Amino acid sequence: MVRVITQETFDDVVKENMKEFDMEYADAVKEAKEQFESQGVNLSNIVISEKGVHEVVEALEKLKPENDATTKMEALKKIQELCKDDLAQRVMATNNGAYSFLLRLAGESESLEVRKEALTTLAVVMDTNPDHLEPQGISTIEKSVNHPELGVATLDWLLVCCVRHEHNRQNIVNSGVLEEIKHAIAKGNREHQLRVSRIWMALVQDDDIRVPFGKAHDHAREIVEKHEALKILTKSLTNYSNDEEILCLSVSTLACLSVRNEYCQEVVDEGGLQFIHDILMNHRNKVDLVTRCLVLVKVLAGNDKVKSEVAKGGGIPLIMAGIEDHIMKANTVDAGLQSITAVCLRQPENSQQVMEAEGANLIHSAMTKHPGSKKVLSAGAAAIRNIVSRNRSLCQPFIDLGMEEVLNDALAKHGTQIGDTLKAALRDLGLEVELTCRWNHTGIQLEA
């Protein structure tokens, strides 16, 4: 177990070294550091300064109202420099009132230059440290997000407040911020488009381990139904058709927001699926973009009607080409095989199309090239299941390729994690498989 201490404990030991052993400050700090490290204490959360004063606290003192704008600007830049890559500095800053100082400077009473720098500093200080956000801060975001000079810095601050923090996310969704950022993205500014996409994605995650249940699904409904996110994002695919960064973000955000059957259909109705097909056809060499498109196809294919649309639009050969072009990239192969799995579920016509396009060879090749990837092996086995489950005549090509050996090898290596999926593939191929009965009808006898 990792041992940690507080900043106060470390500073107290430094003071004790100076008092008891008549050490200079720098020597006392060095001695305290060595003392704690010898005891196995992790000091990554501690600010260790040999200058006699913590610089970030000193910089915060210069943000007081009586100081001029130049002094404040210098202090803000110094805080950013200290906190950018150091969580301990960020925690020390917030523990010494940084949030209140910065929020005041971001208000309308200061010059535009100072306000912008304060918002930028808030984003740096609250990165992975967003607990201090409260109603006044949300109100400041709401007022600043559409300002022509402050909008980008405000969106950066908003994003760090959303990441892995369910309480902040719920408060933000329940405020008027979503309507304001919808207006921001409607301006057609590239920087706004990038940031709003990231914010929408952050709002629909369920990644805060401190809460048992989040409201990711409710947030997705709010963003889609009240703020037309799917229309905005599908439109951005056309407006930024040559901007790979925006395309990647828009595609990933569409995948995060398409959490209901009707949302999947809306993306197709707005032309999103056709654009995805175009990307898979014309940008085959861009592995990150191809991977994200395959993930989105898998998500959209949760709608049975979309499954047919994918096949009718020539999507199946494009999915397979995406896998084949990047066969050594495990993430891409996994996404592609999951897409095939989704498209073939309860769709024998689609399964037939996959097999006619040498699907058995592709799945076999993918699984043999990634014997150590549980995700690829599981996705491949699931794809086989869905392809053959409603048409047993499709089993033979897999058997002829030696899929039994591939599945059994995977079962031997990864059976404890993905054994059920591998066994199901063997079963549906009509091959020999040892199934375990987990309940044999024994136990407490119930009285009639």
N, C-alpha and C positions, 0 to 999 in steps of 0.2 A: 504494500500500500504506500502511495506517495505521501510524504510528510510535507506539510506547508505551514507557513507562519504568516502573520499579518505584518503590514508595514510598520505598525506601531511597535510590535515586538522587536523587530529588527532595529528600529531607531532607538529603542530603550537600551538594547545591548550595546549599541554604539556609545550612547551617553555613559553607560556604566563603565565601559572600557576607558573612556576619557577621564572619568572621575576616580575610579579605583586604581588605574595603572598609569595615570598621568600621560596618556597618549595624545598625540596630535590627532586632529579629526580624520585625516586621510588614513593614518595607521589604525585608528579605531575601527573604521569602516572595513578595511582590509582584514583585520583580525576577526571581526564579527562574521564576515563572509566566509572565511576559512573555517571558523568554528561551526557554523550551521551546515556547511557542505560536508564536513567530516562526520556530522550526525545524520547524514542522508536527507537533509531538508532540501526541497526543491525551491530555489529562489527566483524562478522565472516570473513570479508575480510581485517581485520586490524591486523598487527603484533604488539602485545603489549609486550614490554620488559621493565623490571624494572631495567636493568643492566646499563643503561646509553648509550648503543650502541646496534644496531641490530646485532646479532651474524652472521646472514647470510651475511651481508655486510662486516663484519670483516673477515669472511672466504674467501670471494671473493678477498679481498685485498692480501691474501696470494697466489693467483694464478698468480701473476705477474711474468714475465720471469726471474727476478733476483733471485727468490727463488729456493731452491733446490728441488729435486724430493720428498724427504721425507715430506717436508713442504706442497707441493702441494697435496700429497696423503692424508695427515691428513685433509687438508682443504676440499678436495673433499668428503671425508667420512662425515665430519661435515655438509656440505651442503646437502648431501643425508639424513642425520638424521633429519635435521630441516625441509626439504621440503617434506619428504615422505608422510605425512598425513595432510599437512597444505597448502591449496591453497594460503592463504595470504603470507606465506613465499615464495612460488614459484613465485608469482607475484612480490614481493619485489626483489627477486633475479634477475629476468629478467629485472626489471626496473633499476637495478644497474649494468647492463652489463654482466649478467651471460652467456647469449648465446654467446657473442663474446669471453669471457674468455674460455669457455668450448670448443668452436669450434676450437680455436687455439690449445688448449691442445690435442684435438683429431687428430690433424694433424700429419704428418710424422716426424716432427722435434723433437717430444718428445719420451721418452722411451715407450716401449710397455705397461708396467705396468700403466703408467700415461695415455696413450691413452685409454686403456680399462676402467679405472676408470672414465675418462672424458665422455666417451660414456654412461656409466651407469648413471652418474650424469645428463647428458642431458635428458635421458629418465625420470628421476625422476622430474627434474625441469620443463619439458615441458608437463608433464601429466596434461590433461585438460587445458593446457596453451600453445598451440602449434603455436600461431600466428607468432612467430619470424622466422620460417623456411623460408629460401630463397635459391637461386640457389647454393651458396657455401656450404650450409648445405646438400642439395640434392647430390651435387658432393661428399661430404665426405661420405655420406651413400653408394653411388655407388662404391666408392673405397674400403670401409671397409667391406662390407657385406659378401664378400667371403674370407676374411682373416681368417685363422684357429683359431686365438686367439680372434679376435674382432667381428666375425660374429654374435654371439648370442646377445652381447650388442648392436650391430648396429641394429639388427632386433627389439629388444625391443624399441629402440629409434624411429625407423621407424613406429612401430605400434602406439605409442602415438601421432605421427604427423598426422596419418590418421583418428583417431577417431573424428567424428563429425566436420570435417574441410574440406569442399568441395574444397576450394582453394588449400590446400596442396595436396589433393588427385589428383586433375587434374594435378598439376605440377609434381607429382611423376609419374603418368601414362605417361605423355608426355616426361619423361626423360628415361634414360636407366636402371632405377632401377629394373623394372619388369624382364628384361632379366637376371640381376644379381641374383635376388632372385630365379629365376628358376634354375640357376646353383647351388645355395646354397641348395635347397631342393633335387636336384638330387644326392647329396652326400650321402643320406641315413641316415643322422644324425637325431635322434629323436627330439632333441631340435630345430633344424631347421624346421622340419616338423610341429611341434606345432605352431611355431611363424609365418611361412609363411601362414599356413591355416588361422590364425587369421587376418593377414594382408590382404589376399585376401577377407575375409569377410568384413573387415572394408572398403575396397576400393569400394565395391558394395552396400553400404548403402546410403540412401537418407535422412539423419538425421540431416543435418546442417540447423537449422531454419533461418539462416541469408541469405540464398540464396533461391530464389523462385523455381528454377529448378536445379537439379543436373544432373550428367552424369553417374549415377549408371549403367544403361543399357549399355552404351558405354564402361564403364570400364569392365563390365562382358564379353562383346564380345572380348575386347582386351586380357583379361586374358585367356579366353578359346581358342580363335582362333589362337593367336600368341604365347601363352606360354603353351599350352597343359595341362591346369590345370585339366580338367576332367580325362584325362588319368593318370596323376600323383596321383590324389586323389583316384580313383578307385583302382589303384595299391597299394596304402597305406593301403586299407582295407584288403588286403591279407598279405602284409608285416608286418603289426602290428595287426594281427587278435586277439591277446590276450591283447592288450593295450587299455583299455577302454577310456582313455582320448583322445588318437589319433583317435580312432574310432568315438567318439562323435564329435570331431572337424571336421574330414573328412566328415562325413555325413552331418553336418550342412553347411559346405562350399559347398558341392555338391548341397544342396538345394538352397543356395544363388546364385550359378552360373548357375543353369539350368533354364535360363530365356527365352529360345527359344525352339520351337518344336524339332528342330534337336539336341539341346543339351541334351534334355531328352532322345532321342533315342540313342545318343552317350553313355550316362551312362549305358543304358541297354546293348548296344552292347559290352561295355567293361567289362560286368559281374557285374556291380554295383547292379542291381535289384536282381540277384540271391544271392549276398552276403547279401543284406538287408533281404531277406527271411530267410537266414541262421541265421542271428542275431535274428530275431523275433522268430525263432524256438529254438535256443540254448542258448540265453541269456535273457530269458523272465523275469528273476528276477531283471534285471538292468533297473530300471524305466527311468532314464535319457536317456540311450541309446535307449530304446524302443520308447520313445517319439520322439526323433530326427529321428529315422527310419520312424515312421509314418508320420512325417512332410515331409520327403523326398518322400515317396510313393505318398502323395497327390500332391507334386510338379511335379513328373514325370508323374503322371496320367493326367496331362494337355495335354499330347500327346495321341490321341485316340488309336494308336497302342499299346502303353504301357499299357493302360487299359486292353486290351486283354491279354497282356503278364503277367500282375499281376494275372489275373484269371487263366490262363493256368498253371502258375507256383505254384499254390496253395496259392497265396498271400491273398486271401479273408479270409479264416479261420484263417490265422496267424494274420491279422489285428484285427479280432474280438477277438482272444485269447489275444492280447495285451491290448485291452480295458477291457476285463473281468478280467484279472489278476490284473489290477490296476484301478479297477472301482471307487475307492474313490479318485483317483488323477485327479483333474479337467483338468489339462493341457494335460495329457495323453489321457483322454477320448475325449477332444476337438480335439486333433490331429487325433485320430482314427476315430472319426465320420466325420471329414473333408476328411480323406482318403476314407471312404466309399462313401461320397458324390461325390468325384472326380471319383472314379472307376465306379460308377453307372450312371454317366451322359451320356445319349444317348446310354446306354448299357443294354438293357433288359435282356440279358443272365446273365450278372454280377449281376443284381438286383435279378434275380431268385436264383442265387447261395447264395446271402446274406440271402434271406428269408429261403432257405432250411437249412441254418446253424443257424436257430433261431435268425435271425437278428432283427425281430420285438421285441422279448423279451429283447434283449440286448439294443436296442435303448431306449425302454420304461424304462428299469432299469436305464440306464445312466441318462436319463432326470429326473427321479423321485429322484435320489440320489443327484442331483445337482440343486435344484430348484432356488438357488440364483446365479448361474453362467450364465450370458447372453451368453457367448461363447459356453458353452455346449448346452444350449437350442437352440440357433440359429443353431449350427452345426447339432443337432439332427433333427430339423425341415427341414433343407436343405437336409439331408440324406433321410428323408421320401419322400420329393418331388421327388427327382431323382429316388428313387426306384419304386414309384407307377406311375409316370407320363406317362410311355409307356406301362404299364400293370396294368389296373384297378383291375384285379383279386387279386392283392397283397394288396389291401386296407383292406380287411376284417380282417386279423390278427391284424393289428394296432387298428382297431375299437373295436375288441373283447377284447383287452387288456385295453381299456379305454383311448386311446390316446387323444380323444376329450377333456376329462377333464384336462389332463396334458397340452395340448396346450392352452386351455382357461385360466388355472391358470397362465401359463407363460405370456400370453397376458395381463392379469390383472396386473401382477407385472412389466413387462418389455416392455409393448407395445410401449412406446415412443421410445425405442432404437431398438428393433428387431421385431416390430409388423408386418412389411411386410412379413418377412420370416415365421413367425408363421401363419399368415393368409393364405399364399400360401400353407402351409402344410395342413391346414384345408380344403381349397378349393379342393386340389388335392385328398384328401381322400374322397371327396364327402360329407363333413359334413357342417353343417350350419355355416356361417361366415358372419359378417357384413363388407362389403367392402365400402370404402369411395371414392366417385368420386371427384377427386381433380380439375377437370376442367369440367364445365358443359356447354361449348359451348356458354358462354355469354361474353360480353366485347365490344370492339370497332367493329362496323360494317364496314367491308371493302367494298368499292365501286367496282362494277363490271368493 
